[in-house]
Amino acid sequence: MAEPTERSGGLSGCPGTGRCWWRLAVLLLSASSLPAVTALVEGLYCGTEVCYDVLGVTREAPKAEIARAYRQLARRYHPDRFRPGEPGSEGETQETAHKKFLLIATAYETLKDEDTRRDYDYMLDHPEEYYQHYYAYYRRQLTPKVDVRVVILVTICAISIFQYYSWHSSYNEAINYLVTVPKYRIQATEIAKQQGLLNRTKEKGKNRRSKEEIREQEEEVIRDIIKNKIDIKGGYQKPNLSDILLCQIVLFPYYLTNYVAWYISWVYRFTICREDYGDQEKLYIIRRYMKMSQSQFDSLEENTKQTFLEKQLWIKENYEAGSGFK
């Protein structure tokens, strides 16, 4: 008995050729009905509209053409200039014109900046990279528009102004306190008498002042002398503009150069050449052992510093052995 022979052709496995074609058509129709990947996402740039189409320009349009198209459309759809029924605005209402104006403005903001336009073109060419598009869009939206350098400069200036006025206020409070300290008050009174500022002259008639007025004037004289004539050191020093943050930053290269030169000189003189320390160098070493700032050390009495020198506290063994200086 002869075996049945196979039919030739691509559809030989189907019991009926018409039925196989029908199945293939259904499959193709289903595939074509699947949603295609699109880059136009609501909430990004112009939403489901193409920014180039909104402005009526091509993707190759230069910035000048984009700006010209934006100005023309903005004049037509601006809420303050839009008039329903004008030529080219048939069927438009005030509300739809306002929405269209916002869309035109968004399109222009997207395309006028080269970096944003590059991101937008990349989104149109690579619609499948959803997360990358969201990241690029919101990264630019949340990035501060102001130059960071300007923000830093303004911040430094604000801190410097606050710093100076805070120091000035503290300085005035310190002067008010020093006026009551016998040491400074006696010195100021002696200086005032030497300069004839406290010599009371007899006043007659209308020019005669009360005792309170005379006392207030004397207090003002003493206060002025303490501020300007007496050498006040330590935490009571008058605030200096060069000490504020802004000046410190500007003068930092100068300070750094001076420090490097001083350090090289110190190493050369006292390490290489083995020179003996002077009084200033000895006091500097003592201050470092005591871990005090320059202003704190300056506030010490001169006889106290002299005692440090007499005890030779710049020698570490003497300092560590000295009572009260550990």
Backbone bond lengths (Angstrom), bond angles and torsions (degrees), N, CA, C in turn:
res aa  C-N    CA-C-N  psi(-1)  N-CA   C-N-CA  omega(-1)  CA-C   N-CA-C  phi
1 M - - - 1.468 - - 1.507 108.30 -
2 A 1.250 117.29 127.12 1.471 121.31 -175.85 1.500 110.95 -74.24
3 E 1.414 115.24 138.62 1.469 120.65 178.84 1.501 110.40 -74.89
4 P 1.369 118.77 145.90 1.468 120.57 179.30 1.515 109.58 -67.79
5 T 1.250 117.06 137.49 1.469 122.99 -179.83 1.513 110.25 -87.04
6 E 1.432 116.01 146.47 1.464 121.43 178.44 1.495 109.78 -74.14
7 R 1.336 114.81 145.46 1.451 120.06 173.66 1.511 109.69 -81.86
8 S 1.257 118.02 141.07 1.460 122.26 177.73 1.491 109.82 -84.95
9 G 1.348 115.01 154.86 1.474 119.76 177.18 1.511 110.23 122.39
10 G 1.361 116.10 158.00 1.462 122.42 -176.54 1.509 111.96 -68.53
11 L 1.319 119.42 -22.04 1.469 121.70 -176.55 1.504 111.23 -108.09
12 S 1.358 117.50 26.12 1.466 120.75 -175.58 1.504 111.81 -69.14
13 G 1.406 117.65 -23.57 1.461 120.20 -177.99 1.497 112.74 -79.44
14 C 1.320 120.63 -7.06 1.461 123.41 -178.11 1.511 108.80 -90.29
15 P 1.312 116.50 138.13 1.464 118.17 176.39 1.506 111.33 -65.98
16 G 1.319 117.09 -26.13 1.465 119.24 178.56 1.506 109.89 -142.40
17 T 1.318 117.33 126.77 1.459 120.69 -175.47 1.515 111.41 -63.96
18 G 1.262 121.40 -38.49 1.450 124.84 -179.79 1.509 112.21 -63.32
19 R 1.364 115.16 -38.84 1.463 118.73 179.91 1.525 110.95 -67.66
20 C 1.348 119.36 -37.00 1.476 122.11 179.08 1.517 110.95 -66.15
21 W 1.287 118.49 -41.30 1.465 121.25 177.58 1.525 111.08 -63.45
22 W 1.314 115.21 -36.39 1.472 119.49 178.68 1.538 111.00 -64.66
23 R 1.335 116.74 -42.80 1.462 120.61 178.99 1.531 111.38 -64.47
24 L 1.336 117.29 -39.82 1.460 121.60 179.25 1.521 110.90 -64.91
25 A 1.325 117.47 -38.94 1.469 120.83 179.19 1.521 110.92 -66.17
26 V 1.340 117.29 -40.28 1.462 120.88 178.42 1.526 110.54 -63.88
27 L 1.346 116.80 -40.89 1.462 121.10 179.60 1.526 111.28 -63.00
28 L 1.332 117.51 -44.83 1.461 121.28 179.25 1.515 111.79 -64.88
29 L 1.337 116.42 -38.50 1.461 120.19 179.13 1.521 111.10 -65.95
30 S 1.343 116.81 -38.72 1.462 120.46 178.88 1.515 110.77 -66.52
31 A 1.344 116.19 -40.87 1.468 119.54 179.65 1.521 111.34 -65.03
32 S 1.325 116.65 -37.61 1.466 119.26 -179.40 1.510 112.55 -72.13
33 S 1.329 116.97 -22.15 1.460 120.04 -179.95 1.521 112.58 -84.23
34 L 1.360 119.49 -7.03 1.464 121.47 177.97 1.516 109.90 -67.55
35 P 1.330 118.42 142.83 1.466 120.42 -179.01 1.529 110.99 -64.95
36 A 1.307 115.87 128.54 1.465 120.88 179.38 1.536 109.75 -78.71
37 V 1.335 115.34 150.81 1.452 120.68 177.71 1.520 108.69 -70.07
38 T 1.311 116.79 125.47 1.466 120.48 -178.55 1.522 109.30 -128.44
39 A 1.332 115.26 146.76 1.456 120.35 179.90 1.514 112.37 -87.54
40 L 1.317 117.34 -11.63 1.461 121.04 -175.67 1.525 109.09 -83.70
41 V 1.315 116.13 97.48 1.456 123.21 -176.27 1.519 108.77 -111.56
42 E 1.307 116.64 133.95 1.455 121.53 178.56 1.532 109.42 -63.51
43 G 1.323 115.63 130.68 1.461 120.37 -179.80 1.513 113.73 102.10
44 L 1.325 118.17 -13.65 1.460 121.80 177.45 1.525 109.33 -110.59
45 Y 1.287 117.03 124.79 1.465 123.84 176.09 1.539 109.78 55.61
46 C 1.327 117.61 -117.47 1.475 120.98 -177.86 1.519 112.66 -93.22
47 G 1.321 117.75 17.07 1.450 120.85 178.30 1.524 110.87 69.58
48 T 1.324 116.77 -131.04 1.458 121.98 -178.19 1.528 112.37 -84.13
49 E 1.307 117.73 1.95 1.461 122.12 175.99 1.532 109.20 -99.03
50 V 1.318 115.91 150.28 1.458 121.47 174.52 1.527 108.19 -86.62
51 C 1.311 116.53 125.82 1.465 120.37 -175.56 1.527 111.98 -58.48
52 Y 1.318 116.29 -35.83 1.472 118.80 179.03 1.528 110.60 -65.07
53 D 1.355 116.37 -41.11 1.463 119.77 179.42 1.524 111.16 -67.71
54 V 1.322 117.36 -34.22 1.463 120.78 179.40 1.525 110.54 -60.00
55 L 1.346 115.93 -41.84 1.469 120.25 179.69 1.520 112.51 -87.89
56 G 1.335 117.30 -8.96 1.456 119.83 179.16 1.516 113.42 73.58
57 V 1.349 117.03 35.71 1.461 121.34 179.24 1.522 108.90 -126.57
58 T 1.326 115.28 167.03 1.454 120.45 177.91 1.522 109.94 -91.38
59 R 1.331 115.81 170.87 1.467 120.10 -179.83 1.523 111.76 -70.62
60 E 1.317 116.46 -18.56 1.466 119.87 179.18 1.523 112.49 -92.45
61 A 1.329 117.81 3.37 1.470 121.08 -175.65 1.523 111.01 -64.48
62 P 1.335 118.02 135.39 1.474 120.44 176.84 1.528 111.21 -73.82
63 K 1.311 116.11 170.75 1.463 121.34 -177.05 1.527 111.62 -62.51
64 A 1.331 116.71 -36.43 1.466 119.60 -179.40 1.527 111.32 -63.71
65 E 1.323 116.89 -41.09 1.468 120.13 178.96 1.523 110.99 -67.65
66 I 1.330 116.77 -38.64 1.473 120.93 177.92 1.525 110.27 -63.66
67 A 1.329 116.90 -43.24 1.466 120.37 179.13 1.530 111.18 -65.01
68 R 1.313 117.02 -39.01 1.473 120.59 179.99 1.530 110.49 -66.21
69 A 1.336 116.62 -42.99 1.462 119.93 178.82 1.528 110.83 -64.30
70 Y 1.330 116.85 -38.27 1.461 120.26 179.07 1.532 111.19 -64.62
71 R 1.305 117.56 -43.51 1.471 120.11 -178.93 1.531 111.06 -63.38
72 Q 1.311 116.46 -40.54 1.467 119.27 179.46 1.525 111.83 -63.76
73 L 1.327 115.95 -46.01 1.466 119.18 -179.67 1.524 111.73 -70.30
74 A 1.348 117.01 -36.00 1.458 120.23 179.88 1.520 111.10 -64.44
75 R 1.343 116.64 -38.87 1.472 119.04 177.88 1.525 111.36 -63.98
76 R 1.317 116.22 -32.33 1.460 119.05 -177.30 1.523 112.05 -78.86
77 Y 1.340 117.27 -39.48 1.462 119.88 -171.91 1.527 114.01 -107.42
78 H 1.303 118.43 4.48 1.462 119.22 177.91 1.529 109.75 -61.57
79 P 1.348 117.65 134.21 1.477 119.70 -176.54 1.528 113.71 -55.93
80 D 1.313 118.53 -31.06 1.463 120.59 -178.57 1.524 112.83 -81.14
81 R 1.331 116.90 -16.01 1.468 119.74 -175.87 1.519 113.28 -116.83
82 F 1.339 115.86 -9.61 1.466 118.45 -177.54 1.523 111.09 -72.41
83 R 1.345 116.23 133.58 1.465 123.20 176.41 1.521 108.81 -127.56
84 P 1.350 117.37 113.49 1.475 119.50 179.42 1.529 110.89 -56.59
85 G 1.333 114.78 140.81 1.467 119.82 176.90 1.512 113.99 91.74
86 E 1.307 119.45 -5.86 1.457 120.83 178.13 1.518 109.85 -69.53
87 P 1.328 118.33 156.67 1.471 120.86 178.58 1.527 111.54 -58.62
88 G 1.332 114.96 130.19 1.450 120.33 -177.71 1.512 113.64 90.62
89 S 1.330 117.95 -6.56 1.462 121.60 -179.19 1.525 111.46 -121.84
90 E 1.330 115.92 25.23 1.463 119.34 -179.98 1.523 110.47 -63.70
91 G 1.319 116.16 134.81 1.454 121.21 178.58 1.515 114.30 82.65
92 E 1.308 116.95 -4.15 1.466 120.77 179.49 1.523 110.17 -89.16
93 T 1.340 114.87 140.74 1.458 120.49 173.89 1.529 109.04 -110.45
94 Q 1.323 115.40 174.20 1.468 118.70 179.58 1.528 110.96 -61.99
95 E 1.309 116.05 -36.93 1.459 120.24 -178.73 1.522 111.42 -69.91
96 T 1.351 117.34 -47.12 1.464 119.76 179.86 1.527 111.28 -66.61
97 A 1.337 116.64 -33.97 1.462 119.45 177.67 1.524 110.85 -66.10
98 H 1.347 115.98 -37.85 1.467 119.49 178.63 1.530 110.75 -64.46
99 K 1.348 116.41 -43.17 1.461 119.96 178.39 1.530 111.16 -63.50
100 K 1.325 115.16 -40.29 1.461 118.96 -179.98 1.531 110.91 -67.02
101 F 1.332 116.10 -36.55 1.461 119.18 178.35 1.528 110.69 -64.20
102 L 1.333 116.86 -40.24 1.462 120.20 177.36 1.528 110.80 -63.79
103 L 1.326 116.84 -39.14 1.458 120.55 178.19 1.525 110.82 -66.20
104 I 1.340 116.93 -40.36 1.472 121.25 177.89 1.532 110.10 -63.26
105 A 1.321 116.40 -43.26 1.463 120.10 179.14 1.525 110.85 -64.01
106 T 1.340 117.50 -39.89 1.463 120.73 178.22 1.523 110.72 -64.44
107 A 1.330 116.23 -42.28 1.465 120.04 179.02 1.527 110.90 -61.65
108 Y 1.319 116.03 -42.34 1.461 119.35 -179.49 1.532 111.07 -67.40
109 E 1.329 116.85 -42.57 1.468 119.98 177.92 1.528 111.06 -61.67
110 T 1.314 117.25 -32.61 1.459 121.06 179.66 1.518 111.96 -72.48
111 L 1.330 117.02 -41.07 1.461 120.91 -171.73 1.523 114.04 -92.78
112 K 1.321 118.58 -17.30 1.469 118.84 -177.43 1.523 111.95 -76.99
113 D 1.332 116.96 -26.01 1.458 120.57 179.37 1.521 108.92 -92.85
114 E 1.328 117.23 129.53 1.460 121.23 -174.30 1.529 111.78 -64.44
115 D 1.314 117.60 -42.01 1.463 120.05 -178.75 1.525 112.04 -67.41
116 T 1.336 116.12 -43.43 1.463 119.51 178.49 1.530 110.88 -66.04
117 R 1.333 116.13 -39.56 1.466 119.66 177.87 1.519 111.14 -64.29
118 R 1.333 117.75 -36.66 1.463 120.88 177.99 1.526 110.28 -64.89
119 D 1.331 116.90 -42.23 1.468 119.73 177.07 1.524 111.68 -63.55
120 Y 1.324 115.36 -39.69 1.468 119.58 -179.22 1.522 110.60 -66.84
121 D 1.321 118.33 -43.53 1.465 121.23 178.17 1.520 110.43 -62.48
122 Y 1.328 116.93 -38.52 1.462 120.22 178.50 1.527 110.02 -64.15
123 M 1.334 116.96 -37.32 1.468 120.13 177.90 1.523 111.21 -65.08
124 L 1.333 116.53 -39.49 1.465 119.38 178.60 1.525 111.30 -66.62
125 D 1.325 116.77 -34.67 1.467 120.43 -178.01 1.514 112.79 -83.74
126 H 1.338 118.30 -22.61 1.464 121.73 -178.37 1.529 109.17 -130.32
127 P 1.325 116.74 70.19 1.479 119.51 -175.04 1.519 114.19 -67.32
128 E 1.336 117.46 -16.03 1.466 119.41 -175.44 1.532 112.72 -78.34
129 E 1.337 118.00 -15.24 1.468 120.96 -175.83 1.533 110.46 -90.36
130 Y 1.339 115.07 69.73 1.462 120.33 -174.68 1.524 112.52 -58.34
131 Y 1.332 116.56 -52.59 1.464 120.32 -173.49 1.522 112.24 -65.20
132 Q 1.319 116.27 -36.30 1.454 119.82 177.52 1.527 110.89 -63.31
133 H 1.319 117.10 -38.87 1.469 121.21 179.77 1.523 110.92 -67.44
134 Y 1.326 117.01 -42.94 1.465 119.82 177.70 1.523 111.13 -62.21
135 Y 1.332 116.23 -42.70 1.470 120.24 -179.47 1.526 110.80 -63.17
136 A 1.351 116.32 -47.40 1.467 119.71 -177.97 1.524 111.03 -63.81
137 Y 1.337 117.16 -38.64 1.466 120.50 -177.73 1.522 110.95 -67.66
138 Y 1.325 117.30 -52.48 1.463 119.86 -175.15 1.523 112.46 -74.69
139 R 1.325 116.96 -23.84 1.457 118.43 174.31 1.525 110.31 -63.69
140 R 1.321 117.70 -41.96 1.462 120.83 178.42 1.531 111.46 -73.46
141 Q 1.324 116.91 -32.83 1.457 119.25 179.78 1.532 111.58 -67.83
142 L 1.319 116.23 -36.31 1.458 120.46 -175.79 1.516 113.56 -92.36
143 T 1.325 117.08 -9.02 1.462 119.61 177.80 1.518 109.71 -71.12
144 P 1.345 118.99 131.38 1.470 120.47 179.54 1.523 111.23 -58.50
145 K 1.329 115.67 136.50 1.465 120.81 179.84 1.526 111.94 -78.46
146 V 1.327 116.72 -22.51 1.464 120.51 -177.75 1.524 108.95 -82.23
147 D 1.308 116.03 143.15 1.458 121.43 177.76 1.525 109.69 -60.11
148 V 1.332 115.47 128.26 1.462 120.59 -178.00 1.528 110.49 -60.23
149 R 1.327 117.53 -33.52 1.459 120.17 179.72 1.524 111.75 -63.39
150 V 1.340 115.84 -36.12 1.465 119.69 177.62 1.528 110.30 -67.09
151 V 1.325 116.07 -41.17 1.471 120.39 178.80 1.525 110.55 -61.42
152 I 1.336 116.47 -44.57 1.469 120.52 179.72 1.524 110.84 -62.79
153 L 1.351 116.26 -43.52 1.463 119.99 -179.10 1.524 111.39 -63.51
154 V 1.339 116.70 -44.33 1.464 120.19 179.28 1.525 110.53 -63.49
155 T 1.320 116.92 -40.09 1.466 120.97 179.11 1.525 111.24 -62.93
156 I 1.340 115.86 -44.36 1.465 119.92 179.46 1.528 110.63 -63.53
157 C 1.329 116.59 -42.10 1.473 119.76 178.87 1.527 110.99 -63.30
158 A 1.330 116.71 -42.26 1.466 119.79 179.25 1.526 111.16 -63.09
159 I 1.335 116.43 -43.27 1.466 120.05 178.37 1.524 110.52 -63.22
160 S 1.334 116.30 -40.27 1.467 120.42 -178.38 1.527 111.11 -65.43
161 I 1.340 117.09 -42.25 1.465 120.59 178.60 1.525 110.68 -62.97
162 F 1.332 115.86 -47.02 1.466 119.80 178.31 1.522 110.36 -61.34
163 Q 1.335 116.14 -40.86 1.461 121.46 -179.55 1.524 111.37 -61.09
164 Y 1.335 116.48 -45.81 1.461 120.24 -176.85 1.522 111.29 -66.12
165 Y 1.336 117.18 -47.11 1.465 119.55 -178.59 1.525 111.97 -68.34
166 S 1.321 116.48 -31.38 1.464 119.32 175.78 1.520 110.39 -66.36
167 W 1.343 116.24 -44.01 1.462 119.68 177.35 1.521 111.41 -64.27
168 H 1.324 116.66 -40.02 1.468 120.36 -178.99 1.526 110.35 -64.70
169 S 1.330 116.55 -39.91 1.460 119.86 177.77 1.526 110.85 -65.21
170 S 1.325 116.75 -42.37 1.466 120.31 178.05 1.525 110.76 -64.75
171 Y 1.332 116.11 -36.46 1.465 120.00 179.55 1.528 111.17 -64.94
172 N 1.328 116.95 -42.55 1.469 119.99 178.04 1.522 111.21 -63.66
173 E 1.321 116.32 -38.94 1.462 119.41 176.97 1.536 110.65 -64.89
174 A 1.347 115.90 -38.24 1.469 119.48 178.51 1.527 111.31 -65.77
175 I 1.341 117.30 -39.37 1.464 120.58 178.40 1.524 110.21 -64.14
176 N 1.327 116.31 -41.21 1.470 119.52 177.40 1.531 111.20 -60.79
177 Y 1.323 115.59 -34.38 1.468 119.00 177.73 1.529 110.78 -73.09
178 L 1.343 117.12 -43.25 1.467 120.51 -176.74 1.524 112.11 -65.19
179 V 1.343 116.73 -26.17 1.462 119.58 177.12 1.522 110.49 -61.05
180 T 1.334 116.32 -28.14 1.465 120.56 -179.07 1.525 112.99 -90.58
181 V 1.345 117.66 -8.84 1.470 120.98 -179.63 1.527 108.77 -80.52
182 P 1.328 119.30 123.46 1.477 121.70 -175.89 1.525 113.54 -54.28
183 K 1.329 117.37 -40.53 1.458 120.39 -176.62 1.526 111.24 -57.63
184 Y 1.318 116.76 -52.60 1.465 120.78 -177.95 1.527 111.49 -73.65
185 R 1.311 116.75 -34.43 1.460 119.65 -179.00 1.537 110.95 -65.90
186 I 1.346 116.79 -41.83 1.465 120.19 178.94 1.527 110.61 -64.66
187 Q 1.340 116.35 -44.09 1.461 119.72 178.37 1.526 111.06 -59.78
188 A 1.323 115.99 -44.72 1.463 119.98 -178.67 1.518 111.22 -66.24
189 T 1.321 117.61 -38.82 1.470 121.01 178.91 1.523 111.04 -64.09
190 E 1.333 118.03 -41.96 1.459 121.35 178.72 1.521 111.33 -63.81
191 I 1.331 116.56 -42.66 1.464 119.74 178.47 1.524 110.44 -63.98
192 A 1.331 116.37 -41.29 1.467 119.97 -179.77 1.527 111.56 -63.98
193 K 1.346 117.05 -39.80 1.469 120.19 178.64 1.521 111.20 -67.00
194 Q 1.353 116.42 -39.47 1.459 119.94 178.08 1.522 111.63 -62.69
195 Q 1.303 116.95 -34.43 1.459 121.14 179.76 1.527 112.74 -89.08
196 G 1.335 116.63 0.24 1.451 120.73 178.37 1.509 114.95 72.29
197 L 1.343 115.91 23.64 1.464 119.48 -177.76 1.524 112.52 -84.37
198 L 1.328 117.23 -16.41 1.461 120.02 -178.12 1.528 112.21 -113.30
199 N 1.322 117.90 10.45 1.463 120.15 177.40 1.522 109.74 -73.44
200 R 1.292 115.05 115.13 1.463 119.94 -177.88 1.533 110.10 -83.55
201 T 1.271 116.66 118.53 1.473 122.09 176.41 1.519 109.34 -96.33
202 K 1.288 114.73 148.86 1.466 118.79 -180.00 1.525 109.26 -72.79
203 E 1.308 113.12 126.25 1.468 119.41 -178.49 1.528 108.49 -112.10
204 K 1.308 115.77 137.88 1.457 120.96 -178.58 1.521 109.69 -126.37
205 G 1.288 113.99 157.87 1.460 120.01 173.86 1.514 113.34 70.98
206 K 1.311 113.79 -143.94 1.466 119.04 -175.44 1.524 113.00 -68.93
207 N 1.329 118.01 -23.98 1.464 121.09 -178.19 1.522 113.41 -79.98
208 R 1.286 116.19 -4.46 1.464 119.66 -178.17 1.531 109.95 -69.94
209 R 1.356 114.71 130.05 1.467 120.22 -178.09 1.523 110.70 -101.94
210 S 1.306 114.51 158.15 1.462 119.55 178.03 1.530 109.61 -79.07
211 K 1.329 115.01 166.56 1.461 120.18 179.49 1.533 111.01 -62.91
212 E 1.323 117.31 -36.80 1.460 120.41 178.90 1.525 111.55 -64.38
213 E 1.325 117.09 -41.36 1.462 120.33 178.48 1.523 111.23 -64.81
214 I 1.336 117.24 -40.01 1.468 120.92 178.00 1.521 110.07 -64.85
215 R 1.337 116.69 -42.04 1.464 120.76 -179.88 1.530 110.65 -64.85
216 E 1.318 117.74 -41.49 1.463 120.96 178.53 1.526 111.44 -62.99
217 Q 1.331 116.24 -39.82 1.464 119.68 178.40 1.525 111.16 -65.71
218 E 1.330 117.38 -40.76 1.453 120.91 178.82 1.534 110.84 -64.37
219 E 1.331 116.31 -40.86 1.460 119.82 177.93 1.526 111.08 -62.88
220 E 1.330 115.73 -38.80 1.461 119.92 178.74 1.524 110.91 -66.65
221 V 1.335 117.03 -38.08 1.471 121.08 177.33 1.520 110.48 -64.04
222 I 1.326 116.66 -46.33 1.467 121.03 -179.78 1.529 110.45 -63.33
223 R 1.309 115.89 -42.04 1.467 120.24 178.95 1.527 110.83 -62.15
224 D 1.335 116.12 -43.15 1.463 120.30 -178.98 1.527 111.05 -65.35
225 I 1.328 117.17 -38.79 1.469 120.68 179.38 1.521 110.33 -67.10
226 I 1.322 117.61 -41.79 1.464 120.23 178.77 1.526 110.43 -61.48
227 K 1.321 116.85 -37.93 1.463 120.73 -179.24 1.519 112.05 -70.46
228 N 1.331 117.16 -41.12 1.468 120.40 -168.09 1.526 114.79 -110.21
229 K 1.322 118.77 -22.09 1.462 120.36 -173.05 1.519 113.87 -107.02
230 I 1.331 116.34 -33.36 1.464 119.89 -174.63 1.523 109.14 -91.69
231 D 1.320 115.94 138.15 1.456 122.05 -179.92 1.528 109.15 -77.04
232 I 1.328 115.36 102.97 1.463 121.38 -179.99 1.519 108.37 -101.17
233 K 1.315 116.55 124.80 1.448 120.59 -177.30 1.518 110.61 -117.95
234 G 1.324 114.20 174.98 1.455 119.83 176.18 1.509 112.24 76.62
235 G 1.326 116.06 -141.82 1.452 121.29 -176.27 1.506 114.66 -71.78
236 Y 1.363 117.78 -7.17 1.458 120.70 -178.58 1.529 112.49 -98.55
237 Q 1.328 116.64 9.27 1.455 119.00 -178.58 1.524 111.21 -66.56
238 K 1.328 114.85 151.11 1.458 120.68 179.12 1.526 109.46 -68.41
239 P 1.327 118.02 135.16 1.473 119.30 -179.18 1.520 111.46 -62.39
240 N 1.313 114.79 140.14 1.457 122.13 -178.11 1.523 109.33 -116.90
241 L 1.324 116.65 137.41 1.464 120.18 -179.33 1.523 112.12 -60.82
242 S 1.319 116.59 -29.59 1.465 119.16 -178.56 1.522 112.67 -69.86
243 D 1.344 117.21 -10.70 1.465 120.49 -179.03 1.528 113.36 -90.99
244 I 1.328 118.24 -11.50 1.459 119.47 -178.14 1.524 110.23 -73.77
245 L 1.327 115.81 163.18 1.463 121.51 -172.68 1.518 112.40 -59.28
246 L 1.335 117.68 -44.96 1.465 120.56 -177.34 1.522 111.39 -59.71
247 C 1.331 117.08 -47.40 1.465 120.60 179.64 1.518 111.21 -66.84
248 Q 1.322 116.95 -36.27 1.456 119.72 178.19 1.528 111.41 -62.10
249 I 1.341 116.31 -39.68 1.465 119.82 178.97 1.528 110.55 -69.07
250 V 1.334 116.16 -43.55 1.465 119.59 -179.85 1.523 111.39 -64.30
251 L 1.334 116.17 -39.91 1.464 120.81 -176.64 1.528 113.41 -89.61
252 F 1.333 116.49 3.95 1.466 119.26 -177.87 1.529 113.22 -56.65
253 P 1.355 119.93 -44.91 1.483 118.10 177.46 1.529 112.29 -58.77
254 Y 1.340 116.45 -38.30 1.465 120.15 179.42 1.531 110.83 -64.84
255 Y 1.340 116.21 -46.86 1.457 120.18 178.89 1.532 111.34 -62.73
256 L 1.323 115.88 -41.10 1.464 120.15 -179.76 1.527 110.94 -63.38
257 T 1.335 116.00 -42.36 1.471 119.59 178.62 1.524 110.92 -63.13
258 N 1.338 116.30 -43.40 1.470 119.74 178.69 1.523 111.76 -62.89
259 Y 1.324 115.70 -40.60 1.465 119.05 -179.64 1.517 111.36 -65.36
260 V 1.338 116.74 -43.96 1.468 120.37 179.32 1.524 109.92 -62.03
261 A 1.359 116.71 -43.71 1.466 119.92 178.88 1.530 110.87 -63.82
262 W 1.337 117.13 -41.80 1.469 120.64 178.50 1.525 110.74 -63.75
263 Y 1.308 117.41 -42.72 1.465 120.93 -177.61 1.535 110.81 -65.49
264 I 1.343 116.03 -42.48 1.468 119.49 178.31 1.528 110.03 -62.93
265 S 1.339 115.64 -42.19 1.460 119.67 178.72 1.526 111.34 -63.34
266 W 1.336 116.76 -40.86 1.467 121.25 179.23 1.523 110.21 -62.22
267 V 1.316 117.07 -47.62 1.469 120.66 -179.32 1.526 110.25 -62.97
268 Y 1.313 116.96 -42.02 1.463 120.30 -177.94 1.532 111.06 -66.74
269 R 1.337 117.32 -44.93 1.467 120.89 -174.97 1.519 112.55 -73.34
270 F 1.342 116.30 -46.91 1.457 118.53 -169.09 1.525 114.13 -102.75
271 T 1.349 117.04 -16.46 1.463 119.03 178.25 1.526 111.37 -101.84
272 I 1.326 115.15 -44.34 1.471 118.85 -177.92 1.528 111.15 -85.88
273 C 1.356 116.11 -52.33 1.470 119.77 -176.71 1.528 113.14 -84.44
274 R 1.318 118.58 -10.26 1.464 123.07 177.35 1.537 112.59 58.35
275 E 1.330 116.93 41.89 1.460 120.17 177.17 1.533 109.76 -72.57
276 D 1.320 115.86 156.77 1.468 120.47 175.48 1.529 109.48 -78.84
277 Y 1.330 115.74 146.87 1.458 120.48 178.99 1.526 110.30 -71.12
278 G 1.340 116.14 141.26 1.447 121.09 169.38 1.520 110.16 -86.17
279 D 1.333 117.26 176.79 1.470 120.11 -178.50 1.526 111.54 -60.57
280 Q 1.334 118.25 -41.74 1.462 120.97 -179.16 1.532 110.82 -63.99
281 E 1.319 116.33 -41.16 1.464 119.38 179.02 1.529 110.79 -67.03
282 K 1.319 116.44 -39.08 1.470 120.11 178.18 1.529 110.94 -62.71
283 L 1.334 115.94 -45.03 1.465 119.77 179.04 1.528 111.17 -64.54
284 Y 1.330 117.02 -35.15 1.467 120.40 177.51 1.526 110.59 -62.47
285 I 1.345 116.54 -44.27 1.466 119.96 179.59 1.524 110.53 -65.18
286 I 1.342 116.37 -40.71 1.467 119.77 178.71 1.527 110.35 -62.90
287 R 1.320 115.92 -42.62 1.478 119.35 179.90 1.526 110.93 -61.30
288 R 1.315 117.12 -39.53 1.461 120.10 178.42 1.528 111.00 -66.09
289 Y 1.333 116.97 -40.00 1.464 119.56 176.63 1.525 110.69 -61.64
290 M 1.332 116.63 -37.83 1.466 121.12 -178.20 1.527 112.92 -80.94
291 K 1.346 117.00 -7.66 1.466 123.05 178.86 1.528 111.30 56.02
292 M 1.323 115.54 47.19 1.461 122.15 179.65 1.525 109.26 -111.56
293 S 1.324 116.19 148.38 1.460 120.39 174.66 1.525 109.36 -75.05
294 Q 1.329 116.18 167.65 1.456 119.48 -178.34 1.528 110.99 -63.10
295 S 1.349 116.91 -41.76 1.466 119.69 -179.53 1.520 111.46 -66.23
296 Q 1.335 116.96 -37.70 1.463 119.85 177.52 1.530 110.86 -64.93
297 F 1.314 116.45 -43.07 1.460 120.22 -179.69 1.529 110.88 -67.84
298 D 1.340 117.18 -37.08 1.466 120.33 179.12 1.519 112.20 -65.22
299 S 1.333 116.79 -25.67 1.466 119.77 -178.24 1.531 112.82 -75.85
300 L 1.329 117.03 -9.51 1.458 119.85 178.46 1.522 110.68 -72.45
301 E 1.307 115.49 152.31 1.468 120.80 178.33 1.539 109.84 -67.56
302 E 1.327 115.54 150.69 1.456 120.22 -179.57 1.518 111.87 -64.30
303 N 1.351 117.36 -36.77 1.464 119.06 178.66 1.526 111.68 -67.56
304 T 1.359 116.50 -27.58 1.461 119.64 176.00 1.532 110.27 -68.17
305 K 1.327 115.39 -43.17 1.463 118.76 176.99 1.521 111.27 -63.47
306 Q 1.332 115.82 -38.28 1.459 119.79 178.96 1.528 110.58 -64.16
307 T 1.326 116.00 -36.10 1.466 120.20 176.92 1.534 110.44 -63.77
308 F 1.323 116.20 -40.01 1.471 120.12 176.90 1.530 110.61 -58.46
309 L 1.333 115.35 -42.45 1.463 119.51 -178.60 1.525 111.04 -69.01
310 E 1.323 116.60 -39.10 1.465 119.77 -179.98 1.522 111.70 -64.97
311 K 1.324 115.75 -33.85 1.455 119.84 179.41 1.524 112.58 -84.39
312 Q 1.345 116.18 0.12 1.463 122.46 178.80 1.533 111.65 53.47
313 L 1.335 114.14 50.07 1.469 118.98 -176.63 1.516 113.03 -76.10
314 W 1.315 118.55 -4.79 1.467 118.94 175.40 1.529 110.70 -72.94
315 I 1.332 115.60 -16.69 1.463 120.21 172.49 1.523 107.60 -83.31
316 K 1.308 116.47 122.00 1.461 120.63 -170.22 1.520 112.17 -58.79
317 E 1.315 117.26 -38.33 1.478 119.23 -179.91 1.523 110.62 -62.99
318 N 1.336 116.87 -39.97 1.464 119.80 178.36 1.522 111.19 -67.93
319 Y 1.326 116.10 -38.58 1.467 118.99 -179.97 1.524 111.06 -65.44
320 E 1.339 116.17 -44.54 1.459 119.31 -178.98 1.525 111.57 -68.40
321 A 1.325 115.81 -28.19 1.467 118.64 179.09 1.525 112.79 -84.00
322 G 1.357 117.29 -18.33 1.458 120.80 -179.04 1.517 111.99 -71.40
323 S 1.301 116.38 135.87 1.455 120.71 -179.28 1.521 110.16 -74.25
324 G 1.341 117.08 136.16 1.454 121.74 175.17 1.528 114.12 84.87
325 F 1.339 117.80 1.14 1.454 119.11 -179.66 1.511 113.10 -118.25
326 K 1.290 117.81 9.31 1.467 120.86 -178.69 1.517 108.94 -78.27
